[in-house]
Amino acid sequence: MSANIPFDSPSRRQRPLDVDKRLAAPIRIRRLIWKLAIATLALMAVGSATRVMNAGLACPDWPLCYGQIVPSQQMNLQVFLEWFHRMDASLIGLMSIWLAGQAWWCRRDVPAWLPGATLGAVCLIVVQGALGGLTVTELLRFDIVTAHLGTALAFLLTLLVMGLGLTPYQALGTAGKLPMMGAIATGLVYLQCLLGALVGSRWAAHQCLGGAQLCQVMDSHLIGVVPPTIAILALLLMAWRTPALHPWLRRLTLLIGTLLSVQIVLGIATLQLHLQVEPLTVTHHTIGATLTAALTAFTVLAWRDRKATGDAAIN
């Protein structure tokens, strides 16, 4: 009977169209997530430049700037940095809401965890926006500024987990204990980024180098380099000794090792130059966030590799 149905009839076309729709939704959402992740990393770099250039209060009010959407009369480099930082953050907030809407609208065509994860990302954006406002109204209070950066980094890592969770990945089942080691290294680097934010928000490096004040805060960041460095080196050694490691994981280990080396060199150079070269300081902050992101990517993919092995054993 099916042979009598015309090739271009609705009954024949419906099934392929439905399949295409199911496949298109995760791809579309994944692309949006990657765009958001790139925009968030760029926003963090702009935020670092805003702090380093002492432009955090260039706009004295919030959410507007000098009571305007575009303060054309007051515009200079510092005002532009703070204004652009706010505009970029607003755009990312709107994109995050759009992402959550897409995930919930297509919830039958995407993994069950995705809608809830996008809602969590929106909650982080709401917290981040509130902290952004408080940094202005509370005159750059150091704990709020530190929490502001920590939330931004948590949002970036959340995007990475979602994006990698939607990315097709052919597991080889060779990851072993790498997911646990990756999670430890990621957590330690995240804490080190928070210590760096604390040093920056209190201007501890400038005060210690200039007047021997707040040296304990700066020393905590310098000493804090040791645990995450050891954890990363242990992770790289374990990965190097793992036979038949997935090529993606192998490439990520090369990236992680490179970022770690660059970050250490930048940290030493920044300290030796007494934080007087602003682009160097901004790059140091951005590489730190990128290293955390790379470690997160490694951990997620290694976990997927190990999970696939466990699922295969159960079946």
N, C-alpha and C positions, 0 to 999 in steps of 0.2 A: 504493500500500500504506500510506503514512503517513497517508492520510486515514481509515483504519480504526482508527487508534490513538486511544483516548479522550484527551480534552484533559487530564484530570487523572492520566493514567497515569504511573508512575515514569520511563519513558523520556522523557516530555516535561518532567517536573519536574526531572530530574537536571541538565540542562545549565544552566538559569537559576540553580539553587542553587549549582552549582560556580562560576559567574561571580560571583555575589554574594559567595561566600566569598573569592574572590581579591581582589575590590575592597574587602571589609570589613577584611582584614588590614592593608593599608597605612594605611587611615584610622584604625584603632584604634591602631596603633603611632605614627602621627604625632601623634595627640592626647596620647598618653602622653609623647612627647618634649616637646611644648609645655608640658605640666604640669611636667615635670622642669626645663625651662629657667626657667620662672617661679619655681619653688621654689628653684632654684640662685641666681638673682639676689637673691631675698629672703634666702637664707642668707648671701650675701656682704654684704648690708646689715647683718644681725645680727652677722656677724663683725667688720665695721668698728666697729659700736657697742660690741662687746665690747672691742676694742682701745682705742678712744677713751675708754671709761669705766674703763680700766685694770683690766679684769676677766679678763684672759687667764689669770691664775693663781688666780682665785676658787675653782676646784676644784683642790686641790693634787695630786690623784691622777688617774690615767687608766687605763682608760676610764670607771670609775665616778667619782662625785663624793662625796668624804668616805666612800668605801666603800659607797655606796648608789646605787640607780638614781634615786631621788628624794630628795635631801637636805632633807627638810622642816624639820628643826630648824635647819639653817644657812642657810636660804633668805633672801636679801635681793636687792636689785636686781642687784648684781654677780654673785652666785652664780646667779641666775636667767638672766642673759644667757649666761653660759658654759654652764650646764646646757642651756638651750634650744638654743643653737648646736650642742651635741653631739647632742641628740635629733633636731634637724632634719637634721643631716648623716647620722645613721644611717638616717633614713627615706629620704633621697635615695639612699643606698647600696643599700638594699633595692629601691627602685624601679628603679635602674639594672640590678641583677641581673635583675629581672623583665622589663625592657625587652630585655635581651640574650636571655633565654630565649624571649620572644615572637618576636623576630626570627629566631632559629635554628629554632624550631618551625614558623614560617610562611615559611621561607626559599625555598620554591618559589613563593610568591605575592608576594614583595617583590623589589626590585632586588638584584642579586648582591652589591653592595658593602655592603649594610646590615648583615648579620650580623657581618662583620668590624669594621665601624665601631662597632657597639654593644659588641663585645668590647674595642675600644680604649678606649671610654668607661669600661668597668668597670675597666680597668687604671689609668686616671687616678684613678678613685675610690679604688682600693686605695692608690695613691701618696699621694693626698690624706689618707686616713685615717692612714697612717703618719706623714705630716708633722704632722698634727694632734696625734698622740700625742707626737711629738718636741718640739713647741712647749711642751708642759707639762713633760715630763721634762728638757728642756734649758733650762728657765726662760726661754722666749721669746727664744731666740738669734736675732739679727736675720736671718741668712741663711736660717734655717729658716722664719721667719715670712714672709719675702719669697717664698720658694719655695711656701709654702702658698697664698698669694694667687694667685701666678702659675699654679699648677696648677688652682685653682678657676676662674679665668678661662678657661684652656684647655679645661676641661671644659664650661663654658657655651658657648663658641664651637663645640665639637664637636657639642653638641646642636643648635645653630642650623643648622650645615651639614647635619646629618641631616634635621632637620625641613623645611628649605627644599628639600632634595633630594627629599623625598616630596610636596611641595606641587605641585599642578597649576599649570603656568605656560605661558601662551601667548606664546612668544618672538616679538619683532618684528624681531630681527636688526639693531638699530641701536646696540648697545652700543659697538662699535668698540674703542678702547683703554681703556675705563673699567674692565674687570676688573683690568688690571695696575695702574692708578692706585689703585683701591680696595684691592688687596692691599698696596701700599706704605703707604698711609695707615693701614690696619689694623695692620700690623706696627709702625709708628712709635708709634701710640697704645698698643699693647700694651706696648712697651718703656717708654713714659712711665708707664704704670700700675705697672710694676715699680719704676721709680724712685720713684714716689710711695709704694709699699709699703716701699721701703728707707728713705725719709725717716721714715715713720711707725714702722717697727719699731725704728729707732734713736733715735726722738724727736728727730731732728735739728733740726726747726723750733723746738721748745721750747728746746733747748740753744743754738741759734744766737741766737735772739731774747733769751734770758735771760742767756747768758754768753759769747756769741761763740765757741761751740764747735760743731764739725761743720758749719760754714757751707758748706764745700765740698760736702757731701752735699746740703744744701738747695739750694744754687745750681745743682747739676747738674739738679735737678728743675725749677727755674725756667727755666734756659736750655734744658732739654729740651723745653719747651713749643713752641719755635719750629719745629723740623722737622715735627712732626705737624700743627701749625696750617697751615703752608704747604702741606703735602701735601693736607690736607682742602680748603683753599680752591681749590687747583688742581683737585681732583676735582669740586668744586661748579661751578667755571667750565667745565670740560669737559662736565659733564652739562648745564649750562644752554645750552651752544652746540651740543649734540647734537640734531638735528631728530628729531621723532617718537619721542622716548624713551618707553620703556614707562611707563605710569602708576604702576606700583608703584615703579619706580626714581625717578621724579619725586617721589613722596611721600617716599621715603627720603632724598632730597637735602634736602628741607625739614626733615625730622626731624634729620638730621645737622647741618645748619646751626644749628638751634635748640639742640641739645644742646651744640654747640661754644661758642655764645655764652653759654649758661647756665653751662657749666663754667668758662669764663674769668672770668666775674663771681664765681662761687662761690670760685674760687681766690684772687682778689684780696681778696674779703671775708674769707675765712678767714685770710689772712695779716695783713690789717689789724687783725683782732680777736685776733691772737696765738693762734689755735686755741682760744679760750676758750669758744666756742659749739659744744658737741658735736654737736647736730643738723645744724648747718651743715657740719661736717667730714664727718659720715656721708653727707650728701647729696652732697657733693663726690666722695667715693669711689664712691658708687652711680651717679652720673651718668657718671663716667669708665668704669665697666664697661658701662653702657648705651650709651654712645657707641661703644665697641669692638664691642658686639653689633650696633649699627645698621650700622656700616661692614662688618662681616662679612656681614650680610644683603645689603647692596648688592653686595658683591663676588661672592657666590654667585649671585645672580639675574642680574647682568651677565654672569658667566661662562656661565650657562645660556643667556642670550640669544645670546651670541657663538657658543657651541658649536652651537646649533641652526642658525645660519647656515652654519657649516662643514659640518655633516651634510647640509644641504640642497644645498650646492654639490657634495658628493661624489656624492649620489644623482642 
